[in-house]
């Protein structure tokens, strides 16, 4: 359960460190060209992959813990 808690904290941190995907109201006036661009680059790409990894790992470990206690 301790490993599950550590992975949950890592998942939360990886989500919070990501940059927002919406352009806000600036996209309405054409100030940005990334409104519809969902391709992550650089650190954002690494954080997106880390988020998916931690989410899958969290789900698997949580299911294993549930099976062990049932």
Wavefront OBJ file of the C-alpha trace (Angstrom):
o trace
v 0.000 0.000 0.000
v 2.970 2.297 0.605
v 4.153 1.799 -2.988
v 0.640 2.601 -4.197
v 0.643 5.850 -2.212
v 4.067 6.844 -3.576
v 2.921 6.185 -7.152
v -0.251 8.202 -6.500
v 1.856 11.158 -5.361
v 4.082 10.813 -8.450
v 0.966 10.753 -10.644
v -0.400 13.896 -9.016
v 2.931 15.703 -9.395
v 3.265 14.722 -13.059
v -0.239 16.026 -13.794
v 0.263 19.291 -11.928
v 3.590 20.021 -13.632
v 2.057 19.862 -17.108
v 1.226 23.040 -18.942
v -2.431 23.844 -19.585
v -3.804 22.633 -22.918
v -6.278 25.453 -23.483
v -5.368 28.862 -24.817
v -7.991 30.615 -22.733
v -9.658 33.691 -24.172
v -6.550 34.557 -26.195
v -7.508 31.869 -28.691
v -10.738 33.648 -29.583
v -8.970 36.684 -30.990
v -6.351 34.679 -32.874
v -3.467 35.614 -30.592
v -2.210 32.068 -30.519
v -1.894 29.421 -33.188
v -1.878 26.474 -30.782
v -5.579 26.383 -29.921
v -6.188 23.166 -31.816
v -2.653 21.814 -31.525
v -2.548 18.941 -29.048
v 1.020 17.807 -29.820
v 3.193 18.070 -26.729
v 6.839 19.009 -27.117
v 9.904 18.820 -24.919
v 9.256 18.618 -21.209
v 5.496 18.492 -21.769
v 5.898 15.347 -23.876
v 7.994 13.724 -21.167
v 5.465 14.652 -18.498
v 2.605 13.338 -20.632
v 4.354 9.984 -21.017
v 5.194 9.898 -17.301
v 1.546 10.594 -16.467
v 0.351 7.694 -18.601
v 3.014 5.414 -17.102
v 2.141 6.324 -13.505
v -1.598 6.040 -14.202
v -1.255 2.526 -15.613
v 1.112 1.488 -12.824
v -1.249 2.930 -10.211
v -4.213 1.061 -11.686
v -2.383 -2.260 -11.874
v -0.991 -2.052 -8.354
v -4.373 -0.997 -6.977
v -6.026 -4.006 -8.627
v -3.333 -6.329 -7.245
v -3.862 -4.941 -3.744
v -7.637 -5.366 -4.103
v -7.237 -8.990 -5.207
v -4.839 -9.733 -2.328
v -7.214 -8.355 0.311
v -10.372 -9.947 -1.064
l 1 2 3 4 5 6 7 8 9 10 11 12 13 14 15 16 17 18 19 20 21 22 23 24 25 26 27 28 29 30 31 32 33 34 35 36 37 38 39 40 41 42 43 44 45 46 47 48 49 50 51 52 53 54 55 56 57 58 59 60 61 62 63 64 65 66 67 68 69 70
